[in-house]
Amino acid sequence: MAYYSDRPLANAGSAAGIGGLLNTAVRSYGTTDPKRSLLASAFATFSAWNDRRLTRKTLMALSDRELDDIGLNRGDIETVARR
């Protein structure tokens, strides 16, 4: 049995691209204005959640053998995603 390693990568482009633009916009205005500070905080929370979601999704798509190759098992996925 051949080892299959041509798995598609998670599509993080759209969220990551928008996130980069919003982060740049918020940083350029500074965070002294409470409304902009709230926007920056809300976006940072969303961005962190999305990063954890994509990490979980990508790791869950791996086979048990692939996870073992990188030193993980299914029970480790949530812990790794929270880092």
C-alpha positions as CSV (number, residue, x, y, z in Angstrom):
1,M,0.0,0.0,0.0
2,A,1.4,3.3,-1.0
3,Y,1.6,6.3,1.3
4,Y,-0.7,9.1,0.1
5,S,0.7,12.5,0.9
6,D,-1.0,14.7,-1.8
7,R,-3.6,16.1,0.5
8,P,-5.1,19.6,-0.3
9,L,-4.2,22.4,2.1
10,A,-6.8,24.2,4.0
11,N,-8.0,27.3,2.2
12,A,-7.0,30.1,4.6
13,G,-6.3,32.7,1.9
14,S,-9.5,34.7,2.0
15,A,-9.8,35.1,5.8
16,A,-6.1,35.7,6.2
17,G,-6.0,38.3,3.4
18,I,-8.9,40.2,4.8
19,G,-7.4,39.9,8.3
20,G,-4.1,41.4,7.2
21,L,-5.9,44.3,5.6
22,L,-8.0,45.0,8.7
23,N,-5.1,44.6,11.0
24,T,-3.1,47.1,9.0
25,A,-6.0,49.6,8.9
26,V,-6.6,49.4,12.6
27,R,-2.9,49.8,13.4
28,S,-2.6,52.8,11.1
29,Y,-5.3,54.6,13.1
30,G,-4.0,53.6,16.5
31,T,-6.1,52.3,19.3
32,T,-6.7,55.4,21.4
33,D,-10.2,55.8,20.1
34,P,-12.5,53.5,22.1
35,K,-14.5,52.5,18.9
36,R,-11.4,51.6,17.0
37,S,-10.0,49.8,20.1
38,L,-13.2,47.7,20.3
39,L,-12.9,46.9,16.6
40,A,-9.3,45.9,17.0
41,S,-10.2,43.7,20.0
42,A,-13.1,42.1,18.2
43,F,-11.1,41.4,15.1
44,A,-8.2,39.9,17.1
45,T,-10.7,37.6,18.9
46,F,-12.2,36.5,15.6
47,S,-8.8,36.1,14.0
48,A,-7.5,33.9,16.8
49,W,-10.7,31.8,16.7
50,N,-10.3,31.4,12.9
51,D,-6.7,30.3,13.3
52,R,-7.6,27.7,15.8
53,R,-10.5,26.5,13.6
54,L,-8.2,26.1,10.5
55,T,-5.6,24.3,12.6
56,R,-8.2,21.8,13.9
57,K,-9.6,21.3,10.4
58,T,-6.3,20.7,8.9
59,L,-5.1,18.3,11.5
60,M,-8.4,16.4,11.6
61,A,-8.0,15.9,7.8
62,L,-4.7,14.0,8.4
63,S,-4.7,10.2,8.7
64,D,-3.7,8.5,11.9
65,R,-0.4,7.6,10.3
66,E,0.3,11.2,9.2
67,L,-0.5,12.4,12.7
68,D,1.9,9.8,14.1
69,D,4.6,11.0,11.7
70,I,4.5,14.4,13.3
71,G,4.2,13.1,16.8
72,L,0.5,13.7,17.5
73,N,-2.6,11.7,18.0
74,R,-6.2,12.7,17.6
75,G,-6.4,13.5,21.3
76,D,-3.7,16.1,20.9
77,I,-5.4,18.2,18.2
78,E,-7.4,20.5,20.5
79,T,-4.3,21.2,22.7
80,V,-2.2,22.0,19.6
81,A,-5.0,24.2,18.2
82,R,-5.1,26.3,21.4
83,R,-1.4,27.1,21.4
